[in-house]
Amino acid sequence: MAMQPGSRGLPASLRGIALACLLGGPTLSGSTAVCEVSAYYDGVDFTAAASALKTTLHSAISPHNVIPYTSTAVDVWDALNVLDAHPDDSSQVKLIYTQQGMAADLSGVATGWNREHLWPKSYGVGYEGPDFSDLHCLRAADWNVNSARNNLYFDNCDPATDSDCSSPAHSEAAADTAKNKLSFMPPVAVRGDIARCMFYMVLRYDGTETNTYDLQLTNCPCSTRYALGKLATLLQWHAEDPVDEAERARNERICSDYQNNRNPFVDHPEIVAKLWPADFSDALCSMDCPAAPSGGGDEEEVERGKGPCVSPGDVAIVGFNSDGIDTIGLVALSPLPAGAQISVTDSAWTGSEWRATEGIAVFTVGADAVPAGSVLAWKADGSSSGAGGTWSTEGVSPSLTATGEALLVYQQCEGKSEPNFVFGLDFSPSGWAAAGGGLTSTNFFGPPALVSAGV
């Protein structure tokens, strides 16, 4: 039976037991006592001036025990299986933007769920710092709805007053969500939770730690200044959706079971008014916002190596031209999920690594799934085509040899350290190398996953 990332092949009923054993090591020993609320804030003067309180609280929550984002040990997948478990069914996770349950074992698969960075990566959350896997601001989310949110900042959105606003934000999202070209409005049940996550990120990350930036909240969002918004809306959501028992329990468990730090805005929601008073001076609104570098979106699916996996045979090579303008034609034999990345290369796979750095063409599916039957054509002259997504190259473009070549369709996808092979085509004189030997300088190793699948 194939194991999905994060599930470790264990039934949901046993995962909690396994996690308890794995997390009972020296890193988190005694954490229950450390995380008791009164002890945790011992020495914090909540009557102090805003600047002094912010400094003291930052020291209280920093640094924290960093959980790996993806690992064979306990990682973010495992933690979200626990933290976002559906209250009525522990074998499911409750997805933040749909407010519906989904099987926990569908983590990282095309029809499943992924890990949503509520504070988008393009607004200052890097890939190497502690913020990347900070559980206080990571939630289980439906693949497609996460893609629809992308890196939009949070704000209210009403189709009655904004012709660009659509509700729900995606066909799979909760009915009370909405979005326009700039902003995203989550379900009412979690708006306060999200606001307090935003407040936490600003308090926790001031750019003093390696691989982090000084995160800020503003009414004038600017990704190049790492300033998310909109602040006034988040303050409104905080007031309208107060802390509930589920949010308190999640905060408690993050501290006691994983990170050894708490979100002060869950424990003491009254401090929001002190740190962001009614007369708060939003200096960023008087500054220019430098243009961001051109590139793709922000959601997890668009990050190279973080898109949903497809299965062998879901994409096939149906044509190629190696004499003239190099062309490779693919057809989707199954729907390709939003954010999926399909790579095709003429580089040889040795069984453990790529033999040489040759050309790679990458098709990235957009915000909506690409239907089965769609043709995706890469052309070396830049006239590539494929509705519902975009082509790009990684390094140099593939360069096909007219006298013979082998092509591999594969992915670097969510939860897999090795390539996820989808299809192979050989038209070289040497043919595929046999498993366990026969590899030469002119042939390819046939990936076992493709051999067993007959593709």
C-alpha positions in Angstrom: 0.0 0.0 0.0 1.4 3.4 -0.9 2.0 5.8 2.0 1.0 9.4 1.6 3.3 12.1 3.0 2.7 12.9 6.6 0.6 9.8 7.2 3.7 7.5 7.6 1.3 4.7 6.6 -0.3 4.6 10.0 -4.1 4.5 10.5 -5.4 7.8 11.9 -6.4 6.1 15.1 -2.7 5.2 15.8 -1.0 8.4 14.7 -1.7 10.2 17.9 0.0 7.4 19.9 3.0 7.4 17.5 3.3 11.2 17.8 3.2 11.1 21.5 6.1 8.6 21.6 8.1 10.5 19.0 7.6 13.8 20.7 8.4 12.6 24.2 12.1 13.1 23.8 14.4 15.5 25.5 13.6 18.4 23.3 10.1 18.9 24.7 10.5 17.2 28.1 8.7 19.2 30.8 6.9 21.3 28.2 3.5 21.0 29.8 4.8 22.8 32.9 6.6 25.4 30.8 3.5 26.1 28.7 1.1 26.6 31.7 -0.3 30.1 31.0 0.6 31.8 34.3 4.1 30.4 34.3 4.7 31.1 30.7 4.0 34.9 31.1 5.7 35.1 34.5 7.6 38.4 34.5 5.5 40.0 31.7 4.0 43.3 32.8 0.8 43.6 30.8 0.3 47.2 32.1 3.6 48.4 30.5 3.6 50.8 27.6 3.1 49.3 24.2 6.7 49.4 23.1 8.0 47.8 26.3 5.2 45.2 26.3 6.0 44.2 22.7 9.7 43.8 23.5 9.0 41.6 26.5 6.4 39.4 24.7 8.8 39.0 21.8 11.4 37.6 24.2 8.8 35.3 25.8 7.8 33.7 22.5 11.3 33.6 20.8 13.0 31.5 19.8 10.9 28.3 19.7 11.4 24.7 19.0 11.3 24.4 15.2 9.4 21.5 13.7 10.7 20.3 10.3 8.5 21.3 7.4 8.9 18.0 5.7 10.8 15.1 7.3 10.8 11.4 7.9 10.6 12.4 11.6 7.7 14.3 13.1 7.0 17.2 10.7 4.4 19.8 9.9 2.2 17.2 8.1 2.1 15.2 11.3 1.4 18.2 13.5 -1.5 19.5 11.3 -3.1 16.0 11.4 -3.3 16.6 15.1 -3.8 20.3 15.5 -6.4 20.6 12.7 -8.1 17.3 13.4 -11.9 17.4 12.8 -13.7 17.6 16.2 -16.2 15.0 15.1 -13.9 12.6 13.3 -10.2 12.3 14.2 -9.5 10.5 10.9 -10.2 13.8 9.1 -8.7 17.3 9.2 -10.9 20.4 9.1 -9.9 22.6 6.2 -9.6 26.3 7.1 -11.2 27.8 3.9 -13.9 25.2 3.3 -14.7 24.5 7.0 -15.3 20.9 5.8 -13.6 17.6 6.8 -11.2 15.7 4.6 -9.4 12.4 5.2 -6.2 13.1 7.0 -4.5 10.5 4.8 -5.1 12.7 1.7 -2.2 15.0 2.7 -0.2 16.2 -0.2 -2.2 14.4 -3.0 -3.9 15.9 -5.9 -7.5 15.5 -4.6 -6.5 16.2 -1.0 -5.2 19.0 1.2 -2.0 20.9 1.7 -0.3 23.3 4.2 -1.5 26.9 3.9 0.9 29.6 5.0 -1.6 32.2 6.3 1.2 34.8 6.1 2.2 34.3 2.4 5.7 33.5 1.5 6.0 36.4 -0.9 5.3 38.7 2.0 8.5 37.8 3.9 8.2 34.1 5.0 11.3 32.5 3.6 12.1 28.8 3.1 15.0 28.5 5.6 13.9 30.3 8.7 11.8 29.3 11.7 8.8 31.2 10.2 8.5 28.7 7.3 7.2 25.9 9.6 5.7 28.0 12.4 2.5 26.1 13.3 0.8 29.1 14.7 0.3 30.3 11.2 0.1 27.1 9.2 -3.3 25.4 8.6 -4.7 22.5 6.6 -6.3 23.8 3.4 -8.0 22.3 0.3 -5.5 22.3 -2.6 -7.7 24.3 -5.0 -9.0 26.9 -2.5 -5.4 27.4 -1.3 -4.5 28.1 -4.9 -7.3 30.5 -5.3 -6.1 32.5 -2.2 -2.5 32.5 -3.6 -0.8 35.5 -2.0 -3.8 37.7 -1.7 -3.9 39.8 1.5 -6.9 39.6 3.8 -9.8 42.1 3.6 -13.5 42.3 3.4 -15.1 41.7 0.0 -18.7 42.3 -1.0 -20.0 41.5 -4.5 -22.9 44.0 -3.9 -20.5 46.9 -3.8 -17.5 45.5 -5.7 -18.0 44.2 -9.2 -14.6 42.5 -9.1 -15.6 40.5 -5.9 -16.8 37.0 -6.3 -18.4 34.8 -3.6 -17.6 32.2 -2.7 -13.9 32.6 -3.3 -13.8 29.2 -5.1 -16.4 26.6 -5.9 -15.0 24.4 -3.2 -14.7 27.2 -0.6 -17.2 28.0 2.2 -20.2 30.0 1.1 -19.2 33.0 3.2 -15.8 33.4 1.5 -15.0 36.0 -1.2 -12.1 37.4 -3.2 -11.2 40.0 -5.7 -7.9 40.6 -7.6 -6.2 41.9 -4.5 -7.8 40.4 -1.4 -9.3 37.3 0.1 -12.0 37.0 2.7 -12.0 33.7 4.7 -15.0 32.1 6.4 -16.5 34.1 9.2 -15.8 31.3 11.7 -12.0 31.7 11.4 -11.6 35.4 10.7 -10.6 36.2 14.3 -8.3 33.2 14.4 -6.5 34.4 11.2 -6.3 37.9 12.6 -4.6 36.7 15.8 -2.2 34.6 13.7 -1.2 37.8 11.8 -0.7 39.7 15.1 1.5 36.8 16.3 3.7 36.8 13.2 4.5 40.5 13.6 5.3 40.1 17.3 7.4 36.9 16.7 9.4 38.0 13.6 11.3 41.2 13.7 14.2 40.3 11.3 16.8 39.7 14.0 17.0 35.9 13.5 18.8 34.4 10.5 16.7 33.9 7.4 13.8 36.0 8.7 12.4 39.5 7.9 10.8 42.2 9.9 7.1 41.4 9.3 4.5 44.2 9.6 0.8 44.9 9.3 -0.6 47.8 7.5 -3.6 49.2 5.7 -1.4 49.6 2.6 -0.1 46.1 1.9 3.3 45.9 0.2 5.1 42.5 -0.3 8.5 44.1 -0.8 8.3 45.7 2.6 7.0 42.5 4.1 3.8 44.3 5.1 0.5 42.4 5.0 -3.0 43.6 5.5 -5.4 45.0 5.9 -4.8 46.0 9.4 -8.1 47.7 10.0 -10.0 44.7 8.7 -8.0 42.3 10.9 -8.7 44.4 14.0 -12.4 44.3 13.1 -12.3 40.5 12.7 -10.5 40.1 16.0 -13.3 42.0 17.7 -16.1 40.3 15.9 -14.8 36.7 16.2 -13.4 36.4 19.7 -11.1 33.5 21.0 -13.0 30.3 21.5 -12.2 27.0 23.1 -10.9 25.4 19.9 -8.5 28.2 19.3 -7.3 28.0 22.9 -6.8 24.2 22.7 -4.8 24.6 19.4 -2.5 27.2 21.0 -2.0 25.0 24.1 -1.1 22.0 22.0 1.4 23.9 19.8 3.2 24.9 22.9 3.1 21.7 24.9 3.5 19.2 22.0 5.6 21.0 19.4 7.1 24.5 19.6 7.2 25.4 23.3 5.8 28.9 22.6 2.4 30.4 22.8 0.4 33.0 20.8 -0.1 35.9 23.4 -3.1 37.3 21.4 -5.0 34.1 22.1 -4.1 34.1 25.8 -4.5 37.8 26.2 -6.7 39.2 23.4 -7.0 42.5 25.2 -3.3 43.5 24.3 -4.3 43.9 20.7 -5.8 47.3 21.5 -2.6 48.4 23.3 -0.3 47.4 20.4 -2.6 48.7 17.7 -4.6 51.5 19.3 -7.3 53.5 17.4 -4.7 56.3 16.8 -2.1 53.9 15.4 0.2 55.7 12.9 0.4 53.6 9.8 3.6 55.0 8.4 3.8 52.5 5.5 0.8 54.2 3.9 3.0 57.3 3.2 5.8 55.2 1.6 6.2 54.0 -1.9 5.9 50.3 -2.5 8.9 49.0 -4.6 7.8 46.7 -7.4 8.2 43.0 -6.6 10.4 40.8 -8.9 8.3 39.2 -11.7 7.4 35.6 -11.1 4.7 33.1 -10.3 2.2 33.0 -7.4 2.9 32.3 -3.8 0.8 29.4 -2.6 2.4 26.1 -1.8 1.4 24.5 -5.1 3.5 27.0 -7.2 6.6 26.6 -5.2 9.0 24.3 -7.2 8.8 20.9 -5.5 5.7 21.6 -3.5 2.9 21.0 -6.1 0.4 18.1 -5.8 1.6 14.7 -7.1 -0.1 12.9 -10.0 0.1 9.2 -10.8 2.1 7.4 -13.4 0.3 7.5 -16.7 -1.7 10.7 -15.9 0.3 12.5 -18.6 1.6 10.9 -21.8 4.0 12.1 -24.5 2.0 12.0 -27.8 4.4 13.6 -30.1 7.8 15.2 -30.5 10.0 16.9 -33.1 13.8 16.6 -32.9 14.5 17.8 -36.4 13.9 21.5 -36.7 12.2 23.4 -33.8 12.3 21.1 -30.9 8.8 20.3 -29.7 7.3 17.9 -27.1 3.6 17.3 -27.1 1.9 16.0 -23.9 -1.7 15.1 -23.2 -3.4 14.9 -19.8 -5.1 11.5 -19.5 -6.5 12.5 -16.1 -7.4 16.0 -14.7 -4.3 17.8 -13.5 -4.9 19.6 -10.2 -4.4 23.3 -9.6 -0.8 24.1 -8.9 0.6 20.8 -10.3 4.0 21.0 -12.0 4.8 18.6 -14.8 8.4 18.5 -16.0 9.8 16.9 -19.1 13.5 16.4 -19.7 16.0 14.7 -22.0 18.4 14.3 -19.0 19.1 10.7 -18.0 18.1 9.2 -14.7 20.7 6.8 -13.3 18.4 5.3 -10.7 19.5 7.6 -8.0 20.3 10.9 -9.6 20.2 12.8 -12.9 23.3 12.0 -15.0 23.8 15.5 -16.4 22.2 18.9 -16.2 20.3 19.0 -19.4 17.2 20.9 -20.4 14.0 20.8 -18.3 10.6 22.3 -19.5 8.0 22.8 -16.7 4.2 23.1 -17.2 2.6 24.7 -14.1 -1.2 24.3 -13.8 -3.0 27.5 -12.8 -5.7 28.2 -10.3 -8.1 25.7 -11.9 -7.6 22.1 -12.8 -6.6 21.2 -16.4 -9.2 18.8 -17.8 -8.4 15.3 -19.0 -7.8 15.4 -22.8 -5.9 18.7 -22.7 -2.9 19.0 -25.0 0.2 20.7 -23.6 2.9 21.5 -26.2 6.3 22.8 -25.4 8.3 24.4 -28.2 11.8 25.6 -28.1 11.0 28.8 -30.1 8.8 30.2 -27.2 5.5 29.4 -28.9 4.5 26.8 -26.3 0.8 26.3 -25.6 -1.5 24.7 -23.0 -4.7 26.2 -21.7 -4.9 26.5 -18.0 -1.3 26.9 -17.2 2.1 28.2 -18.2 5.4 26.8 -19.6 8.8 27.7 -18.3 12.3 26.2 -18.4 14.6 25.3 -15.6 18.2 26.1 -16.5 18.5 25.5 -20.3 15.8 24.3 -22.7 15.7 20.7 -23.7 17.7 20.0 -26.8 16.5 16.9 -28.7 18.9 14.8 -30.7 17.6 13.8 -34.1 19.4 10.5 -34.1 17.8 9.3 -30.9 16.7 10.5 -27.5 14.8 9.5 -24.4 12.4 11.7 -22.6 11.0 11.5 -19.0 8.0 13.2 -17.7 8.3 13.6 -13.9 7.5 15.9 -10.9 9.4 17.2 -7.9 6.2 17.2 -5.9 4.8 17.5 -2.4 6.2 15.0 0.2 8.6 13.3 -2.2 12.4 13.6 -2.0 12.8 11.5 -5.2 11.3 12.4 -8.6 7.7 11.3 -9.1 8.0 9.7 -12.6 4.9 10.0 -14.7 5.8 8.8 -18.3 8.8 7.7 -20.3 9.5 7.6 -24.0 12.6 6.2 -25.6 13.5 6.5 -29.3 17.3 6.0 -28.9 19.2 3.1 -30.5 20.4 1.9 -27.1 17.0 1.6 -25.4 16.3 1.7 -21.7 18.9 0.3 -19.4 17.9 -2.8 -17.5 17.3 -2.5 -13.8 20.4 -3.2 -11.8 22.9 -2.6 -14.6 23.4 -1.8 -18.3 23.6 1.9 -18.0 25.9 3.6 -20.5 26.7 7.1 -21.5 23.9 7.1 -24.2 20.9 5.4 -22.5 18.5 5.9 -19.6 17.5 3.9 -16.6 13.9 2.9 -16.7 12.3 4.1 -13.5 10.6 1.1 -11.8 7.4 3.1 -11.1 6.9 3.5 -14.9 7.9 -0.1 -15.7 5.4 -1.5 -13.2 2.7 0.9 -14.4 3.4 0.1 -18.0 4.0 3.7 -19.0 
